[in-house]
Amino acid sequence: MAEPQPSEKNSDSEMPFWDHVEELRKRLLIGLIALVITTAGSFLFAEQLIEILAIPAGSINALQSIEVTENVSVFMRVSLLSGVASAMPVILYELLAFILPGLKENEKKWVILTVIVGTILFLAGAAFAYFIMLPASVSFLLEFLGVETKPSLSSYINFITNLIFWLGVSFQFPIIIFSFAKLGVVSVKTLAKGWRYAVVLIAVLAAMITPTVDPVNMALLMAPMIFLYLLSILFAFFATRAGKHNKKI
C-alpha cells in the first residue's frame, strides 16, 4: 500500500509559531541594520540639520544649552530621526514582507508600490510638521503672555522632533489600512460607514499630538488626517479589488 503523500498545503499558511517568530526576528534585524547604517551616515550632516530645525525658533542663537551632555544628546537624537527617515523604505519593505507573506508574482508589485508611497507619505508628514505646524506652534508658544522666552536646545529639539516623527508616522495610515484590507481585516464598506467615529478619533489624536491647545493648530492637523482617512478608503478599495482579481486568475 502506498504511503499517503504530505499535503502541498503545508507551506507558509501553516508555518509553525516559532518559525513566524524567527521570520519576524530576521526582518527586524535587517531593519535595525539599515537604521544603524543610516543613523551613522547622518552624523556627517547632523549639525546642519540642527541649524535647519532651529529656524522656526529664529536661529540656533535663539536657543541655549544648560546641561553638560545636552549638545551630544541633541546631536544623537537628530541623527536618529534622520536615520529613521532614510531607512524608511527598508523598514516598510521588511514589515510588509512579514505581514503579507506568500505573495504571488503579480502581487509583488503592490509591495514595491506601497514602500514608495509609504516613504513619500512619511516625508510628506515630516514636511507638513516643519513647514506648516511648527511655524505657527513655535510662534504661539514663544510669544504667549508676552514673556521673553529662550528655550534650551534639548527641550526645543525634543519638542520639534517628536512632532515631526509622529506626524510622519500618522501619515502612514493609508498604508496600514491597505495592508489590513489585503488581509481581509477591514473592508471599504466598514471604513465608509465608520467615518463619524474616525473623525472623533482623529480629533483625539490631534489633541494629543498638537503642541498647543488652540483650535487653529488642531484644525491644521485634523484637515490632512481626515484627508488621509479618505485616502485610506481608496487604498482599501484598490487592495480589495486586486485581491478579487487575483482569485479570478
N, C-alpha and C positions, 0 to 999 in steps of 0.2 A: 504494500500500500504506500502510495506517495505521501510524503510528509507535507502538511499544509505550508504553503509559502507565506512569508510575512507580508502583511498588508502594506501596500505602497503609500497608504495614508499616514503612516507613522513618520512624518517629516517634521518640518518646523512647527506645524499646527499642534503637534503632540510633544513638543520639546519638554523634557523634564524641567522641574522648577530650578534646580541648581545650574542647569545649562543656560537658562534665562538669566540667572544671576551672573554667571561667568560672561555671557554676552554683554550684559549691561556694564560689567567691570571693564571689559576691553574698550567699549565705546566711550566710557567716561575717561579712561586713561588716555585715549587718543585726543579727546577734547582738552584734557588737562595739559598734555604735552604741547598742544597748539597754543594754549593760553600762556604757558610759561615762555615759549619762544617769542610770541608777540609782545608780551609784557617786557621781556628783556630787551627786545628791539625798541620798545617805546622809551627806554632810558635815554636814547640818543636825542630825543626832541621833547622830553617831558617838561623841561624848563620853559620852552617856547609855548607849550600847551598851557602851563600855569599862567603865563602872561596873558594869553588869549582869554582864559577863563576869568581873569581879573578885570577884564574890560567892562562888564556890567556894573562893577563897583566903582569905576572910574579909571583905575590902573593898579598895577602891583604896589605902587607907592601909597595907595589909599588903605592898604592892609598893614598889619603888624604881626610880628612873631613874638610870642611870650615864653613858651616852653623851649627847653634846650633841644628837644628832639622834634620840634614842630616842623621844621623845614624838611627833614628827612621823611617824616610820615606823610606829609603832603606830596612830596616827590613820588613816593611809592604808590600812594592812592591814585594819583593822576595817571601814572604809568599803568596801573592795573585796569583803570577804566578804558584807557586807550587800547590795552591788550585785549580786553573783552570785545570791544568794537571790531578790532582787526581779526580776531579769531571767530567771530560770529558765524561766518559761512561753514567752518569746520564743525563748530558746536551744533549748529542746526542740522547739518547733514547726519552727524552721529546720532542725535536724538531721533530724527525721523527714521533712520535706518533701523533703529531698535523698536520704535513704536509701530512702524509699518513693515514688518518682516515678510519675506516671501513674495515680494512684488514681482509681477510678470514683466517681461521685457518691455512691453508697450506702456507699462505703468511707471517705469523708472524716470521717464521724462518729467513726471509730476514732482518727484523728489528734487531734481535739479532746479526746476522752476520755483518750487517752494523755498528752496535755500536762497535763491536770488531775490525773490520777493521779500522773504523774511529779513534778509540783510538790509535791503533798501528800506523796509519799514522801521527797523531798529534805528538806522541812521536818520530817517525822517523824524522819528520821535525825539532823538537827541537834538536835531536841528531845531525842532519846534520848541523844545525846552530852552535852548540857548538864545534863539533869536526873537522869540515871542513871549514866553513865560518869564524868563529871568529879568529882562529889562524892566518890565512892569513890576514884578515882585520885589526885586532888589531896591528899586527906586522908592517904592511904597514903604518898605521896612526901614531903610536908612533915613528917610525924611519924616517918619512918623513922630508926632509930638514936637517936631522942630528941634530935636536934641541932636547935636553933632555926634555922629557915630563912626568909629574907626574899628571895624571888626578884626578879630585875629585871623591870621592866614588859615589855620586849621579849621576853625568853625565855619568860615566862609566857603572854603573848598569842600568840606564835608556836606554842607548845605547844597551847594551847587551841583556836585557830582551825584548826590542822592537823587535830586530832581531829574537830572539828565538820564541817569541809569533807569529809574523806574518808569519814566515816560517812554524810553526806548523799549523796555520790556512790555509795557502796556500796549504799545503799537504792534506787538506780536500776536495780538488777539485773533486776527483773521487766520493766521497760520495754525493756531491751536484749534480753532473751530474746524478748519479744513481737515486736520488730522482726525479729529473726533468724528466728523462726518464720514471720512473714509472707513473708519472702524465701525460705523453704524451706531455710535453712542448718541449722536444728536441728528436731527433732521431739519430740513428747511422749514417745514410746517411748524415744528416746535419753536424754532427761533423767531419766526414771523409772528406767532401768537404771543410769545413772551416778551414783546418789545417794551411793554409798560414796566415789567419787573426789571428789564435790562436798564431802563432809564434811571430807575431808583438806585440800582446797584452802581451805576456809573456815577451818580451824584454822591454816593457814599465814598467811592474810591477817589473821586475828585477832591472831596473834603479832606481825605487822608493824605493825598499827595500834594495838594496845593499848599505852598508855604505860608500863604496869607489867608485871612478869614473873609476877605471882601468878596462879594458875589461876582465882580467883574473877572477876577482871576479864575474863579470856579467855572464861570461860563466859558472862558477861554480854553479851559481844559476839557470841559464836558463836550463842547462842539465837535472836536476831532474824534473823541471817544465814541460819540453817538454815530458819527460817520463810519468809524471803524466797525461798529456793530452791524450797520447796514452792509458794509463791505464783506463782513463775515458771512452774512446770509448768502451773498453772491458766491463766495468761496465754497460754502456748503453745497450750493446748487451744482457747481462745477464738479465737486467731489462725488456727489450722488449720481450725477449724470454719467461721469466717467466710469463709475462702478457698474451701472446698469449696462453701459455699452460693452464693457469687458465681459460681463456674464453672457451677453448675446453672442459674442465672438467665441 
